Amino acid sequence: MENRQNKSRNAQVDRAFDRALVMTVSIIRRAQGKRNPEDFASGSPEFEQAADEYLEDLTRALDRHSAGVARGEDDLRCSH
């Protein structure tokens, strides 16, 4: 029972981390004057370009987070 609760809690923390990362990337892009995919009609050429650029920025953010964890910095997804 406790193991199932821990898995559920970890999944909730992971989802919260994912949402926070996505929001952070969107906010940073907006501050840099970049457009986000939701600024365009889905499937339009502008949407596709913004989505590609957004995914590049998101991947870069994930890589930086992973590198920090590998260096022993706190993993924000882990809670006590």
DSSP file (Angstrom, degrees, kcal/mol; ACC not computed):
  #  RESIDUE AA STRUCTURE BP1 BP2  ACC     N-H-->O    O-->H-N    N-H-->O    O-->H-N    TCO  KAPPA ALPHA  PHI   PSI    X-CA   Y-CA   Z-CA
    1    1 A M     >        0   0    0      0, 0.0     4,-1.9     0, 0.0     5,-0.2   0.000 360.0 360.0 360.0 -46.9    0.0    0.0    0.0
    2    2 A E  H  >  +     0   0    0      1,-0.2     4,-2.4     2,-0.2     5,-0.2   0.897 360.0  54.1 -63.7 -39.6    2.7    2.4    1.0
    3    3 A N  H  > S+     0   0    0      1,-0.2     4,-2.3     2,-0.2    -1,-0.2   0.896 107.8  50.3 -60.5 -41.1    4.7    1.7   -2.2
    4    4 A R  H  > S+     0   0    0      1,-0.2     4,-2.2     2,-0.2    -1,-0.2   0.887 110.3  49.9 -65.0 -39.2    1.6    2.5   -4.3
    5    5 A Q  H  X S+     0   0    0     -4,-1.9     4,-2.6     2,-0.2    -2,-0.2   0.895 110.0  50.6 -66.1 -40.2    1.2    5.8   -2.5
    6    6 A N  H  X S+     0   0    0     -4,-2.4     4,-2.8     2,-0.2    -2,-0.2   0.908 110.4  49.3 -63.8 -42.1    4.8    6.6   -3.1
    7    7 A K  H  X S+     0   0    0     -4,-2.3     4,-2.3     2,-0.2    -2,-0.2   0.914 112.3  48.2 -63.1 -42.3    4.5    5.9   -6.8
    8    8 A S  H  X S+     0   0    0     -4,-2.2     4,-2.0     2,-0.2    -2,-0.2   0.910 113.2  47.6 -63.7 -42.9    1.4    8.0   -7.0
    9    9 A R  H  X S+     0   0    0     -4,-2.6     4,-2.4     2,-0.2    -2,-0.2   0.913 111.5  50.3 -65.1 -42.8    3.1   10.9   -5.2
   10   10 A N  H  X S+     0   0    0     -4,-2.8     4,-2.6     1,-0.2    -2,-0.2   0.900 109.5  51.4 -62.4 -40.2    6.2   10.6   -7.4
   11   11 A A  H  X S+     0   0    0     -4,-2.3     4,-2.3     2,-0.2    -1,-0.2   0.892 109.9  49.6 -64.0 -39.2    4.0   10.7  -10.5
   12   12 A Q  H  X S+     0   0    0     -4,-2.0     4,-2.3     2,-0.2    -2,-0.2   0.906 111.7  48.2 -65.3 -41.7    2.3   13.9   -9.2
   13   13 A V  H  X S+     0   0    0     -4,-2.4     4,-2.6     2,-0.2    -2,-0.2   0.913 111.0  51.1 -65.0 -42.5    5.6   15.5   -8.5
   14   14 A D  H  X S+     0   0    0     -4,-2.6     4,-2.6     2,-0.2    -2,-0.2   0.911 110.6  48.6 -61.2 -43.0    6.9   14.6  -11.9
   15   15 A R  H  X S+     0   0    0     -4,-2.3     4,-2.6     2,-0.2    -1,-0.2   0.905 111.7  49.4 -64.3 -40.7    3.8   16.1  -13.6
   16   16 A A  H  X S+     0   0    0     -4,-2.3     4,-2.5     2,-0.2    -2,-0.2   0.912 111.6  49.0 -64.0 -42.3    4.2   19.3  -11.5
   17   17 A F  H  X S+     0   0    0     -4,-2.6     4,-2.5     2,-0.2    -2,-0.2   0.927 111.4  49.8 -61.6 -45.0    7.8   19.5  -12.5
   18   18 A D  H  X S+     0   0    0     -4,-2.6     4,-2.4     1,-0.2    -2,-0.2   0.925 111.8  47.6 -60.6 -45.7    6.9   19.0  -16.2
   19   19 A R  H  X S+     0   0    0     -4,-2.6     4,-2.6     1,-0.2    -1,-0.2   0.915 112.1  50.1 -62.2 -42.6    4.3   21.7  -16.1
   20   20 A A  H  X S+     0   0    0     -4,-2.5     4,-2.5     1,-0.2    -1,-0.2   0.902 111.0  48.9 -63.5 -40.9    6.6   24.1  -14.3
   21   21 A L  H  X S+     0   0    0     -4,-2.5     4,-2.5     2,-0.2    -2,-0.2   0.924 111.9  48.3 -65.2 -43.9    9.3   23.5  -16.9
   22   22 A V  H  X S+     0   0    0     -4,-2.4     4,-2.2     1,-0.2    -2,-0.2   0.922 113.8  47.0 -62.1 -44.5    7.0   24.0  -19.8
   23   23 A M  H  X S+     0   0    0     -4,-2.6     4,-2.6     2,-0.2    -1,-0.2   0.901 111.3  51.8 -64.6 -40.1    5.6   27.2  -18.3
   24   24 A T  H  X S+     0   0    0     -4,-2.5     4,-2.7     2,-0.2     5,-0.2   0.928 109.9  48.0 -63.1 -45.6    9.1   28.5  -17.6
   25   25 A V  H  X S+     0   0    0     -4,-2.5     4,-2.6     1,-0.2    -1,-0.2   0.915 112.6  49.8 -61.6 -42.4   10.3   27.9  -21.2
   26   26 A S  H  X S+     0   0    0     -4,-2.2     4,-2.3    -5,-0.2    -2,-0.2   0.916 112.5  46.9 -62.3 -43.6    7.1   29.6  -22.5
   27   27 A I  H  X S+     0   0    0     -4,-2.6     4,-2.5     2,-0.2    -2,-0.2   0.914 112.8  48.6 -66.5 -43.1    7.7   32.6  -20.2
   28   28 A I  H  X S+     0   0    0     -4,-2.7     4,-1.8     2,-0.2     6,-0.2   0.924 111.1  50.5 -63.5 -43.5   11.4   32.9  -21.0
   29   29 A R  H  <>S+     0   0    0     -4,-2.6     5,-2.9    -5,-0.2     4,-0.2   0.928 110.9  49.1 -59.6 -44.3   10.6   32.7  -24.8
   30   30 A R  H ><5S+     0   0    0     -4,-2.3     3,-1.6     1,-0.2    -1,-0.2   0.915 109.5  51.8 -62.0 -42.7    8.0   35.5  -24.4
   31   31 A A  H 3<5S+     0   0    0     -4,-2.5    -1,-0.2     1,-0.3    -2,-0.2   0.810 107.5  53.5 -63.5 -29.5   10.4   37.7  -22.5
   32   32 A Q  T 3<5S-     0   0    0     -4,-1.8    -1,-0.3    -5,-0.2    -2,-0.2   0.436 122.4-108.2 -83.1   0.3   12.9   37.2  -25.3
   33   33 A G  T < 5S+     0   0    0     -3,-1.6     2,-0.2     1,-0.3    -3,-0.2   0.615  75.4 137.5  82.5  12.5   10.4   38.4  -27.8
   34   34 A K      < -     0   0    0     -5,-2.9    -1,-0.3    -6,-0.2     2,-0.3  -0.610  51.0-124.0 -90.5 153.3    9.9   34.9  -29.2
   35   35 A R        -     0   0    0     -2,-0.2    19,-0.1    -3,-0.1    -1,-0.0  -0.692  17.6-138.0 -95.1 150.0    6.4   33.5  -30.1
   36   36 A N    >   -     0   0    0     -2,-0.3     3,-2.3     1,-0.1     4,-0.2  -0.696  28.2-106.2-101.8 158.0    5.1   30.2  -28.7
   37   37 A P  G >  S+     0   0    0      0, 0.0     3,-1.9     0, 0.0    14,-0.1   0.839 116.8  63.6 -54.0 -35.8    3.2   27.6  -30.7
   38   38 A E  G 3  S+     0   0    0      1,-0.3     4,-0.1    12,-0.1     9,-0.1   0.590  87.8  72.6 -68.7  -6.9   -0.1   28.6  -29.1
   39   39 A D  G <  S+     0   0    0     -3,-2.3     2,-0.3     7,-0.1    -1,-0.3   0.580  98.6  54.4 -78.0  -9.3    0.2   32.0  -30.7
   40   40 A F  S <  S-     0   0    0     -3,-1.9     2,-0.2    -4,-0.2     3,-0.1  -0.805  98.2 -87.3-124.8 161.3   -0.6   30.5  -34.1
   41   41 A A    >   -     0   0    0     -2,-0.3     3,-2.2     1,-0.1     6,-0.4  -0.488  58.0 -98.7 -66.4 133.7   -3.3   28.4  -35.7
   42   42 A S  T 3  S+     0   0    0      1,-0.3    -1,-0.1    -2,-0.2    -4,-0.0  -0.305 106.9  15.0 -57.5 130.0   -2.5   24.7  -35.2
   43   43 A G  T 3  S+     0   0    0      1,-0.3    -1,-0.3    -3,-0.1    -2,-0.1   0.298  92.5 130.2  89.6  -9.3   -0.9   23.2  -38.2
   44   44 A S  S <> S-     0   0    0     -3,-2.2     4,-2.6     1,-0.1    -1,-0.3  -0.346  73.3-111.2 -72.2 159.6    0.0   26.5  -39.9
   45   45 A P  H  > S+     0   0    0      0, 0.0     4,-2.3     0, 0.0     5,-0.2   0.879 121.1  52.1 -57.9 -37.0    3.6   27.0  -41.1
   46   46 A E  H  > S+     0   0    0      2,-0.2     4,-2.7     1,-0.2     5,-0.2   0.900 108.8  50.3 -65.9 -40.2    4.1   29.6  -38.3
   47   47 A F  H  > S+     0   0    0     -6,-0.4     4,-2.9     2,-0.2     5,-0.2   0.939 110.4  49.6 -60.6 -47.6    2.8   27.1  -35.7
   48   48 A E  H  X S+     0   0    0     -4,-2.6     4,-2.2     2,-0.2    -2,-0.2   0.902 113.0  46.2 -60.9 -42.6    5.2   24.4  -37.0
   49   49 A Q  H  X S+     0   0    0     -4,-2.3     4,-2.4     2,-0.2    -1,-0.2   0.932 114.3  47.1 -66.4 -45.4    8.2   26.7  -37.0
   50   50 A A  H  X S+     0   0    0     -4,-2.7     4,-2.7     1,-0.2    -2,-0.2   0.891 111.6  52.2 -63.7 -38.2    7.4   28.0  -33.5
   51   51 A A  H  X S+     0   0    0     -4,-2.9     4,-2.6     2,-0.2    -1,-0.2   0.911 109.5  49.0 -64.2 -42.7    6.8   24.4  -32.3
   52   52 A D  H  X S+     0   0    0     -4,-2.2     4,-1.8     2,-0.2    -2,-0.2   0.931 114.6  44.5 -61.7 -45.5   10.2   23.3  -33.6
   53   53 A E  H  X S+     0   0    0     -4,-2.4     4,-2.1     2,-0.2    -2,-0.2   0.891 112.6  52.4 -66.9 -39.0   12.0   26.3  -31.9
   54   54 A Y  H  X S+     0   0    0     -4,-2.7     4,-2.8     1,-0.2    -2,-0.2   0.924 108.3  50.3 -61.9 -45.5   10.0   25.7  -28.7
   55   55 A L  H  X S+     0   0    0     -4,-2.6     4,-2.6     1,-0.2    -1,-0.2   0.858 107.8  53.9 -63.5 -34.9   11.0   22.1  -28.6
   56   56 A E  H  X S+     0   0    0     -4,-1.8     4,-2.1     2,-0.2    -1,-0.2   0.930 111.4  45.3 -62.6 -44.4   14.7   23.0  -29.1
   57   57 A D  H  X S+     0   0    0     -4,-2.1     4,-2.2     2,-0.2    -2,-0.2   0.900 113.4  49.8 -66.1 -40.6   14.4   25.4  -26.1
   58   58 A L  H  X S+     0   0    0     -4,-2.8     4,-2.4     2,-0.2    -2,-0.2   0.907 110.4  50.1 -64.1 -42.3   12.6   22.8  -24.0
   59   59 A T  H  X S+     0   0    0     -4,-2.6     4,-2.6     1,-0.2    -1,-0.2   0.902 109.4  51.8 -62.3 -41.5   15.3   20.2  -24.8
   60   60 A R  H  X S+     0   0    0     -4,-2.1     4,-2.2     2,-0.2    -1,-0.2   0.910 109.8  49.5 -61.7 -41.9   18.0   22.7  -23.9
   61   61 A A  H  X S+     0   0    0     -4,-2.2     4,-2.2     2,-0.2    -2,-0.2   0.911 111.9  48.1 -64.4 -42.3   16.3   23.3  -20.5
   62   62 A L  H  X S+     0   0    0     -4,-2.4     4,-2.8     2,-0.2    -2,-0.2   0.900 110.1  52.2 -64.5 -40.5   16.0   19.6  -19.9
   63   63 A D  H  X S+     0   0    0     -4,-2.6     4,-2.4     1,-0.2    -2,-0.2   0.909 110.2  48.7 -61.7 -41.7   19.6   19.0  -20.8
   64   64 A R  H  X S+     0   0    0     -4,-2.2     4,-2.1     2,-0.2    -2,-0.2   0.908 111.9  48.8 -65.6 -41.1   20.7   21.7  -18.3
   65   65 A H  H  X S+     0   0    0     -4,-2.2     4,-2.3     2,-0.2    -2,-0.2   0.942 112.3  48.1 -62.6 -46.9   18.6   20.2  -15.6
   66   66 A S  H  X S+     0   0    0     -4,-2.8     4,-2.4     1,-0.2    -2,-0.2   0.887 110.2  52.0 -61.8 -39.9   20.0   16.7  -16.2
   67   67 A A  H  X S+     0   0    0     -4,-2.4     4,-1.5     2,-0.2    -1,-0.2   0.893 108.9  51.2 -64.3 -38.9   23.5   18.1  -16.2
   68   68 A G  H  <>S+     0   0    0     -4,-2.1     5,-2.6     2,-0.2     4,-0.2   0.911 110.2  48.1 -64.5 -42.3   22.9   19.8  -12.9
   69   69 A V  H ><5S+     0   0    0     -4,-2.3     3,-1.7     1,-0.2    -2,-0.2   0.908 108.9  54.2 -63.9 -41.3   21.5   16.6  -11.3
   70   70 A A  H 3<5S+     0   0    0     -4,-2.4    -1,-0.2     1,-0.3    -2,-0.2   0.820 105.0  54.7 -62.7 -30.5   24.5   14.7  -12.7
   71   71 A R  T 3<5S-     0   0    0     -4,-1.5    -1,-0.3    -5,-0.2    -2,-0.2   0.479 126.4-102.6 -80.9  -1.5   26.8   17.2  -11.0
   72   72 A G  T < 5S+     0   0    0     -3,-1.7    -3,-0.2     1,-0.3    -2,-0.1   0.545  72.9 145.6  93.3   7.2   25.1   16.5   -7.7
   73   73 A E      < -     0   0    0     -5,-2.6    -1,-0.3    -6,-0.2    -2,-0.0  -0.394  63.2 -77.0 -71.9 158.5   22.9   19.6   -7.6
   74   74 A D        -     0   0    0      1,-0.1     2,-0.8    -2,-0.1    -1,-0.2  -0.264  37.0-136.2 -58.3 136.6   19.5   19.2   -6.1
   75   75 A D    >   -     0   0    0      1,-0.1     3,-2.1    -3,-0.1    -1,-0.1  -0.879  11.0-152.0 -92.2 112.6   16.9   17.5   -8.3
   76   76 A L  T 3  S+     0   0    0     -2,-0.8    -1,-0.1     1,-0.3    -2,-0.1   0.685  90.7  66.2 -63.4 -17.2   13.8   19.6   -7.7
   77   77 A R  T 3  S+     0   0    0      2,-0.0     2,-0.5   -60,-0.0    -1,-0.3   0.701  85.7  83.8 -77.2 -17.5   11.6   16.7   -8.5
   78   78 A C    <   -     0   0    0     -3,-2.1     2,-0.3   -65,-0.1   -68,-0.0  -0.726  61.6-175.4 -89.3 129.9   12.8   14.9   -5.3
   79   79 A S              0   0    0     -2,-0.5    -2,-0.0     1,-0.1   -66,-0.0  -0.868 360.0 360.0-121.9 159.8   11.0   15.9   -2.1
   80   80 A H              0   0    0     -2,-0.3    -1,-0.1     0, 0.0    -2,-0.0   0.407 360.0 360.0-101.5 360.0   11.6   14.8    1.4
